[in-house]
Amino acid sequence: MTITEQQRKELATFLRNRRERLTPDAVGIKNSYGRRRTPGLRREELAQLAGVSVTWYTWLEQARKIRVSSQVLNGLARALRLDTTETGHLFRLAGELAPTLPAPCSREDIPEQYLTFLEFQDPLPAFIVNHRFDVLAWNQGFCALFPYFESLEQRRRNTLVMMFDERAREMYPNWEQDALEAAALFRAQAADQLAHPAYAKMIDDLQGEYPEFRELWERLDLAPSVPSTRCFDHPTLGRIELGYVKLRLAGADATLVVYQPVLDSSLLARFRDLVEERIRARLRLAGGSVGRPYRQSVPEDVLRTPDGLDPLEPGVTPFEVQRVPRNA
């Protein structure tokens, strides 16, 4: 597979970064090259550990146009003490793993069944993102967790971009760590898409607008996509802790993310109250009609309860309403 010039540059930067993180003591090398002027291992030392020539390895760090075999990459991964995520990143940069993801998919590419399933996650906050972290669809619970989300411009409805929004920083008590993880996760997924204009523009824009992102991006950290937890300072719910899981959607270049309470058993009921309040407000604003939260326009139908009650009447729960034709 042919790799782009940008991938070669990224590969060179990644190798140099990981080499400088290692110390001779960490890999059992005695200082046989005299006084050190740079941090980490010398190129000669790493080449020896990886079983390659110094000249050839130097060419790699200079982003020369040379072909790298899987055997050599495995040797470099072992010498650099790379973990599974970092090794996969190394291989993708070198073009040994074919890109598995095309250009970012859009809302229209998400099958209807997934959108329905997303809606059923209420009141748990849930959303669907593509591999560029664009938020393609969301439920009422997601808007309850991020009250400002629907006021964002379309281009800013992206979980990485949102992490650096001033309103988001106020919500994350561990913002520095959360932002680091977000940037590292994005980098881990971006290796085989660096030449795509959608990725390049997003990275350039973030680095230009947020010095903090530029600093984090230059660290070259990587993070695996695994279930985890996150703390929020919510304007209504106060300090809360939510776990989240990610589910890849078959037949779509997208991932479903669902947040759920970790320790507070009452939090689900509190989210339900927030979501019900949002639905009632939307019904009032729409004069009795409302569309699904992931729709761009309001469909021409009316929400009623199964027995025909007004959903705004006291005692009627918005989750009990169903969609019926306007002329029914």
N, C-alpha and C positions, 0 to 999 in steps of 0.2 A: 504494500500500500504506500502511495506517495504522500509524504507529509508536507505541510505548508511551511513557508519561511517563519511564520509566527509560531508554529509548533516547535520548530527547531530552536528558536530563541527562548521559548518557554522551557523546553527541555534543558537547554544550557543553564538557564537561571536556576531551575529546580536542582540540577546536579550540584551546582556550585553552592547553593544554599544548604543542601543536606550534607555536603562534604565539610563545610565550615562549622556545622553543628557537632561533628564528631571530634573527640580528642584522642590523641595517641593512647592514653591510658585506657580509654573505653574499649579499644579494639586490640589491646595488648601489644602495641608497637613501642619500642624504645626510641628515644630521640637520637637518631643517627644522622640527622641532616643539619645539626648545629642550631643556632639561635633562631627562634620562630618570630616572624614579623607579621603573620596573619593568624587569625583564630582557626581552630579545627585542624583537619588533616591537610597535608600537602597533596598535590596531584600525584606525585610519585608514590606516596604511601597508599593512596586509594587505588591507583592502577595496579599496584602490587597485590593488594587484597582481592581485587576483582579479577586478576589474571589477564589483564590487557596491557598493551604497551602504553607508555606515558604519552607518546606522540599522538596515538589514536584517541586516548581519553582527552587530551588537550583539545583536539579538534572538536570533540563533542561539546566541551564547555565553550568553544568559540563559535558554536552553531554552524559548523561546516556541513556541507551537503554530503553526508556519508550515510551508508545503510547500516543499521544496527540489528543484529540477530537476537532471537529470543534467548539464546544461551548467554550472550554477553549481558543482556538486560537482567537476567536472573543473577549473574555474577555481581553486577552493580548493585542490585537490590540487597543481596546478602552483605556485601561490603559496606553499604550505607546503613545497614540495620533498618531497612524500611518495613513498615507494617503492611497488612493486607491492602488497606486503602491507598497507601503511598505507592505500593508496587503496581497496583492497577493503574494509578495515575501515570507512573513512569512508562508503562507499556503503551498506554493510549497516546501519550505525547510522542512516543517513538513510532507510532503508526502500526504497532503489532496487533492491536485490537481494532477491528473495524468499528466505526461509529455506529451506535445502535439507535441513535435518535436523530430524526430529521430536523428541519426548521421548526421553531416553536409552534405548537398547535394553537388553535383559537377556540373560543367558546362553541362555535358551530361544529367543531370536530368531536365534541363530547356526546356520546349516545344518550338518548332520552332516559334510558333505564338508570344510568348513573346519576342523572340530575334528580330523578325521582328518589333514588336511594339517598342522595345527599339531603333532600328535604326531610326525609324520615328521621334524620339524626337529631332534629330539634327535640329538646332545647340545647343539646350539646353543640358547642361551636364546631362547625365543620366547613371545609372549603376544598376546592379542586384547583391544583396548580399544574402548569406545564413544566418542562425541564428547565425553563428560564426563570421559574418562580413567579410567573404572572398568575394572578388570581383570576381564574376563568369563571368560577361559579361559587356561590356561598349560600348559607342558610341564614335564618333569622338569629340563631344562636351566635354565629360569627359576628354579625353586626352588633349584637348585645355585648360581646366581648370587646370589640373595637368600635365604639360609638361614632368615631370620626370617619370610618372607612368609606361610607357612601358619598362623603363630601370630597374625596380625593379625585384628582384628575385620572383619566383612564391609564395614562402611562405610569402613574404612581401606585397603581393597584398591583403591587408586586411585593412579596414578603421581604425580599432583601432591601428594596428601596424603603419600604415602610419602617424597617428596623432603624433607619437613620433619620426618620422624621422626628421633629421636635416633640410632637404629641406622643409618639411611641416611646421616646426616651423617658418621659415622665411615668410611663406605665411599667417599665422594666426596672425593678430595683437592682438587678444584676446586669445592667445594660452592657457593660464592657465585655463580660464573658459571653453574653448572648449574641452580641454583635460579632465577636470573634468567631463563634461557632457558625453563625450564619454565613460569614464570608468564606470560612474554611469549607463548609458544605457546598457552597456555590462553586468554589474553585475545583473541588473534587469531581463535580459533575460537568465542568466546562472544558475539560482537557481536549476532547475530540470535537469541540465546537468553536474553538478559538478563531477560526477563519470566517465564521458566519457573521455577517454584518450585524445581526440582532444582538449577538453576544458582545461583539467589539464595541458597539455604540453604548450599550448599557454600562459596560465596565468603564469606558472613557468618561461618560457622563457622571457616574458615581465618584470617580476619582477627582474630577474637576469640581464637583459641588461639595463633597465632604472630605476634608483632609483626614478625618479619622478612618474613613474607608480606604483611602490611599495607603495609609500606614498599615492597616490590617492586610490589605491585598499584597503588599510588598513582603509580608512575612512568609508567604507561600505555605501557610498552614493548610492542612486537609482534615476533613472530618467525615466519618461514615454516616450514612442515612439510617439511623436506628431510632427505636422508641426512646423518648426521654421525657423530662419534666421541665416546666418553666414557671417562674413566679411572676405575678402581675400585681401592680397597684391600681386596681380598678376604681374609677370615679364613684361608683355606686356600691360595689361589693367589698371594697377595701383590699387588703393584701390576701391574695388567693394563690394556690398552687395547683397547676393543671398538668396532667400527663398528656402526651399525644402519641398517636400511632399514625403510620403512613402506609397506605395500601396502593400499590401500583395497579392501574386499571387496564385490564386486558383489552386489546383492540384500540387503545388510545394512548397517545404520548402524554400521559397525565397521571397525577397522584392525588388520592383522596387523603386529607389530613383531618383527624378528629381529635378534639381536646376532650378530656374527661377529668372529673375531680379525683384528687389523689387521697386526701385524708379527711376532708370535711364532707360528711354524709349529707349535710343540709344544703350543700352548694348546688346540687342538681335542682332542688326545689326553688332556690333563689334565681337560678338561671331561667327556670320555667316562668317565674313571675316576670322577669325582665322581657322575655320573649312575648308573653301574652300582652304585656303593656305596649310593646312595639306593634303587635298586630292590631290591637284596638286603635292605636293612633293612626296607623296606615288606613284602616277601614274608615275612620272618621274623615281623614284627609281626602280619601278617594270617593267619599259619598256612598260608601257601601260596597264598592268593588275594589279589588286589589289583585295584583299579579303575584306570581311566584317571585321570591327575592332575587333569583338569578336571571329574570327576564329583563330585557332592556325596555320593553314597553308593557303597558297594562293591558291584558287580554280582555275581551268583552264578555265577561261572565260575572256572576254574582256569587259571593260566598254565603251559604246558608247552612244551618244545622240540618241533620237528617230529618227532623220533624218539622222543618219550616220555620223555626224560631229565628228571630233577629239575633245575630251573633253579638250585638252590643248590649242585649238585655242582661241585667244582673243574673249571675249564676250560670251563664253560658260560657263555657271555656272555648277560646279560639281554636284549640287543637281538635275540637269536635266538629268543626265546620267542614263541609265538603263542597266541591265545585259542581255547579249545575248550570245548564245553558240559560242565557238571559230570557229566552222565550218559553221556558218551562213553566 
